[in-house]
Amino acid sequence: AEGEGGHGCPVPDVVLGQHVMPFASGEVGTRVGSFASAADSFKVEVFGRGGHAIRLQTVVSREVDPREAAVVTVGSIQAGQTENIIASSALLKLNIRTVTPQTRTRVLSAIKRIVSAECTASGSPQPPSWQPTSSFPFTINDTKTTETVQKSFDTYFGAKHNAECNPLGGSEDFAILATEAPNPKAEGGKGVPYCYWVFGGVDPETWKEKEREDKLDEVPINHSAYFAPVVQPTLRTGVDALVLGALAFLGR
């Protein structure tokens, strides 16, 4: 470790990561480029009585290129403590998911513009306050690193390796490990190449049955109370994939 606040961990050349997902156990999926969206969460407090601080449902339909994707969720609205007193402020909790840096910038700008304009139009006594609560970067797999992993997976997993896996609808904190790693050669002095992949956890026979019946939407997804990956071959596939990924670089 060098410098004040340094740590004893070596800086990696590449970062590898994986996650179990709701598809057939024994299979793995990789992808070059964008794999998971960015996520930004905020607390927004608006002040004054009355008004329409919410017009955020128009952000995606009017601000985002139809060829791209974005999600704006107002998951919580809190105002007032009792039924006979009009609240002087309201607290909104927002989550935004975007798939490209350009869309992220556009959506965040639109949200702040709309909320501020609505507060002004409603005669709010003061501007809204913004408090970021969490932020996950985009997961964008490095081409060279991912192709190295894919070559190893092709050799070992064969047809059970999907090199054009669909991107995830959610976000991942994994990329923080790579984007924050010190690197004097990188722009901004940090960031190393990385590859993130997924492997299945659904019993293969169950998956085939649901696929045959066109009922894949009934397969429990991650974070569902019913999501219970079958132990094998899920565990074996995950271990094999991680070892293969590591050896693809350590074996050079």
C-alpha positions as CSV (number, residue, x, y, z in Angstrom):
1,A,0.0,0.0,0.0
2,E,1.2,3.5,-0.8
3,G,0.3,6.8,0.6
4,E,-2.0,7.8,3.4
5,G,-5.1,5.7,3.5
6,G,-3.5,3.0,1.4
7,H,-4.5,-0.7,1.8
8,G,-2.7,-4.0,1.7
9,C,-4.7,-5.4,-1.2
10,P,-2.9,-5.8,-4.5
11,V,-4.4,-4.0,-7.4
12,P,-5.9,-6.5,-9.9
13,D,-5.1,-6.6,-13.6
14,V,-8.7,-7.8,-14.3
15,V,-11.8,-8.3,-12.3
16,L,-14.1,-11.3,-12.8
17,G,-17.5,-11.9,-11.3
18,Q,-20.6,-14.1,-11.7
19,H,-24.1,-14.5,-10.4
20,V,-26.7,-17.2,-10.4
21,M,-29.8,-16.5,-12.5
22,P,-33.2,-18.1,-13.2
23,F,-32.3,-20.2,-16.3
24,A,-31.4,-23.9,-16.7
25,S,-28.8,-25.1,-14.2
26,G,-25.6,-26.3,-15.9
27,E,-25.5,-23.4,-18.4
28,V,-23.5,-20.2,-18.4
29,G,-24.0,-16.9,-20.2
30,T,-21.5,-14.3,-21.2
31,R,-21.7,-11.1,-23.2
32,V,-19.4,-8.5,-24.6
33,G,-20.3,-5.0,-23.8
34,S,-23.3,-3.7,-21.8
35,F,-24.6,-6.4,-19.4
36,A,-26.4,-4.5,-16.6
37,S,-28.0,-1.1,-16.2
38,A,-26.9,1.7,-14.0
39,A,-29.0,2.5,-10.9
40,D,-29.4,5.8,-9.1
41,S,-31.6,6.4,-6.1
42,F,-32.6,9.7,-4.5
43,K,-34.6,11.2,-1.7
44,V,-36.4,14.3,-2.9
45,E,-38.1,16.6,-0.5
46,V,-40.6,19.2,-1.8
47,F,-42.0,22.0,0.2
48,G,-45.3,23.9,0.3
49,R,-49.0,23.1,0.4
50,G,-50.5,21.5,-2.7
51,G,-49.1,21.4,-6.2
52,H,-48.1,18.7,-8.6
53,A,-44.6,17.7,-7.9
54,I,-45.0,14.5,-9.8
55,R,-45.1,14.5,-13.6
56,L,-42.2,12.0,-13.7
57,Q,-44.2,9.4,-15.6
58,T,-43.5,11.5,-18.7
59,V,-39.7,11.2,-18.4
60,V,-39.3,7.8,-20.2
61,S,-42.0,8.4,-22.8
62,R,-40.8,11.9,-23.8
63,E,-37.1,12.1,-22.9
64,V,-35.7,8.6,-23.8
65,D,-34.9,7.3,-27.3
66,P,-37.4,4.6,-28.1
67,R,-34.5,2.3,-29.0
68,E,-33.1,2.5,-25.5
69,A,-34.6,1.6,-22.1
70,A,-35.0,3.4,-18.9
71,V,-37.1,3.0,-15.7
72,V,-38.2,5.7,-13.4
73,T,-39.8,4.5,-10.2
74,V,-41.3,6.6,-7.4
75,G,-41.4,3.8,-4.9
76,S,-42.3,5.9,-1.8
77,I,-44.2,9.1,-1.0
78,Q,-44.3,10.3,2.6
79,A,-46.2,13.4,3.7
80,G,-47.9,14.4,6.9
81,Q,-48.5,12.6,10.2
82,T,-52.2,13.1,10.9
83,E,-55.4,13.3,8.9
84,N,-56.5,16.8,9.9
85,I,-53.3,18.8,9.2
86,I,-52.0,19.5,5.7
87,A,-48.3,18.6,5.4
88,S,-45.8,21.4,4.7
89,S,-43.5,19.0,2.8
90,A,-43.4,15.7,1.1
91,L,-40.6,13.2,0.8
92,L,-40.3,11.2,-2.5
93,K,-37.9,8.2,-2.9
94,L,-36.9,7.6,-6.5
95,N,-35.0,4.9,-8.4
96,I,-33.7,5.3,-11.9
97,R,-32.3,2.6,-14.2
98,T,-30.7,3.3,-17.5
99,V,-28.6,1.3,-20.0
100,T,-26.3,4.0,-21.5
101,P,-24.5,7.0,-20.1
102,Q,-26.2,9.3,-22.5
103,T,-29.7,8.1,-21.4
104,R,-28.6,8.4,-17.7
105,T,-27.6,12.0,-18.1
106,R,-30.8,12.9,-20.0
107,V,-33.1,11.1,-17.5
108,L,-31.4,12.6,-14.4
109,S,-31.5,16.1,-15.9
110,A,-35.2,15.7,-16.9
111,I,-36.2,14.6,-13.4
112,K,-34.6,17.5,-11.7
113,R,-36.0,19.9,-14.3
114,I,-39.5,18.6,-13.9
115,V,-39.6,18.5,-10.1
116,S,-38.1,22.0,-9.9
117,A,-40.5,23.4,-12.5
118,E,-43.5,21.9,-10.8
119,C,-42.5,23.3,-7.4
120,T,-42.0,26.8,-8.9
121,A,-45.4,26.6,-10.6
122,S,-47.0,25.6,-7.4
123,G,-45.5,28.5,-5.4
124,S,-43.2,26.3,-3.3
125,P,-41.6,28.5,-0.6
126,Q,-38.1,27.0,-1.3
127,P,-36.5,24.8,-3.9
128,P,-36.7,21.0,-3.5
129,S,-33.8,19.2,-1.8
130,W,-32.0,16.3,-3.4
131,Q,-30.1,13.6,-1.5
132,P,-28.5,10.7,-3.4
133,T,-28.9,7.5,-1.5
134,S,-27.1,5.0,-3.7
135,S,-25.6,4.6,-7.1
136,F,-24.5,1.6,-9.1
137,P,-22.4,2.1,-12.3
138,F,-23.1,0.4,-15.7
139,T,-21.8,-3.1,-16.0
140,I,-20.0,-3.0,-19.4
141,N,-17.8,-6.0,-20.1
142,D,-14.4,-5.4,-21.6
143,T,-14.2,-6.9,-25.0
144,K,-10.7,-8.5,-24.8
145,T,-11.2,-9.8,-21.2
146,T,-14.6,-11.3,-22.0
147,E,-13.4,-12.9,-25.2
148,T,-10.6,-14.6,-23.2
149,V,-13.2,-16.0,-20.7
150,Q,-15.5,-17.0,-23.6
151,K,-12.8,-19.0,-25.3
152,S,-12.2,-21.0,-22.1
153,F,-16.0,-21.5,-21.5
154,D,-16.5,-22.7,-25.1
155,T,-13.8,-25.3,-24.7
156,Y,-15.2,-26.6,-21.4
157,F,-19.0,-26.0,-21.5
158,G,-19.5,-26.4,-25.2
159,A,-23.1,-25.9,-26.2
160,K,-24.1,-25.0,-22.6
161,H,-22.2,-21.7,-23.0
162,N,-24.2,-18.9,-24.5
163,A,-21.8,-16.2,-25.6
164,E,-24.6,-13.8,-26.6
165,C,-26.6,-13.8,-23.3
166,N,-29.3,-11.2,-23.0
167,P,-28.4,-8.2,-20.9
168,L,-29.8,-8.1,-17.4
169,G,-32.8,-5.9,-16.6
170,G,-31.4,-5.0,-13.2
171,S,-28.2,-3.4,-11.9
172,E,-25.1,-4.8,-10.2
173,D,-22.6,-3.4,-7.7
174,F,-20.0,-5.7,-9.0
175,A,-18.6,-3.2,-11.5
176,I,-17.6,-0.9,-8.6
177,L,-14.8,-3.3,-7.8
178,A,-13.3,-2.7,-11.2
179,T,-14.2,0.9,-11.9
180,E,-12.7,2.1,-8.6
181,A,-9.5,0.1,-8.8
182,P,-6.4,2.4,-9.0
183,N,-4.9,2.4,-12.5
184,P,-2.5,5.3,-13.5
185,K,-2.8,4.3,-17.1
186,A,-6.6,4.7,-17.2
187,E,-8.6,7.9,-17.6
188,G,-9.1,9.5,-14.3
189,G,-6.4,7.3,-12.7
190,K,-8.7,4.4,-11.9
191,G,-10.5,1.4,-13.6
192,V,-9.4,-2.0,-14.8
193,P,-11.0,-4.3,-17.4
194,Y,-13.6,-6.8,-16.2
195,C,-15.9,-9.5,-17.2
196,Y,-19.2,-10.4,-15.5
197,W,-21.2,-13.5,-16.4
198,V,-24.2,-15.5,-15.2
199,F,-25.0,-19.2,-14.6
200,G,-28.3,-21.0,-14.3
201,G,-29.9,-22.3,-11.1
202,V,-33.2,-23.8,-12.2
203,D,-33.6,-27.6,-12.3
204,P,-33.0,-28.5,-16.0
205,E,-36.1,-30.6,-16.2
206,T,-38.3,-27.9,-14.7
207,W,-36.9,-25.4,-17.2
208,K,-37.6,-27.7,-20.1
209,E,-41.1,-28.3,-18.9
210,K,-41.8,-24.6,-18.5
211,E,-40.2,-23.8,-21.8
212,R,-42.3,-26.5,-23.6
213,E,-45.5,-25.1,-22.0
214,D,-44.5,-21.5,-22.8
215,K,-44.7,-20.7,-19.1
216,L,-41.1,-19.4,-18.4
217,D,-42.7,-16.4,-16.8
218,E,-43.7,-18.7,-13.9
219,V,-40.1,-19.5,-13.1
220,P,-39.3,-17.6,-9.8
221,I,-36.7,-14.9,-10.3
222,N,-33.9,-13.7,-8.0
223,H,-35.1,-12.1,-4.7
224,S,-38.4,-13.9,-5.0
225,A,-39.4,-15.8,-1.9
226,Y,-39.7,-18.9,-4.2
227,F,-36.3,-18.6,-5.9
228,A,-34.4,-21.7,-4.7
229,P,-31.6,-22.8,-7.0
230,V,-31.2,-26.5,-7.3
231,V,-27.9,-27.5,-5.5
232,Q,-26.4,-29.5,-8.4
233,P,-25.4,-28.9,-11.1
234,T,-25.7,-25.2,-10.0
235,L,-22.9,-25.3,-7.4
236,R,-20.6,-27.3,-9.6
237,T,-21.2,-25.1,-12.6
238,G,-20.5,-21.9,-10.6
239,V,-17.3,-23.3,-9.2
240,D,-16.1,-24.5,-12.6
241,A,-16.9,-21.2,-14.3
242,L,-15.0,-19.2,-11.7
243,V,-12.0,-21.4,-11.8
244,L,-11.9,-21.5,-15.6
245,G,-12.1,-17.7,-15.7
246,A,-9.3,-17.3,-13.2
247,L,-7.1,-19.9,-15.0
248,A,-7.6,-18.2,-18.3
249,F,-5.5,-15.3,-16.9
250,L,-3.3,-17.0,-14.3
251,G,-2.3,-19.7,-16.7
252,R,-0.6,-17.3,-19.1
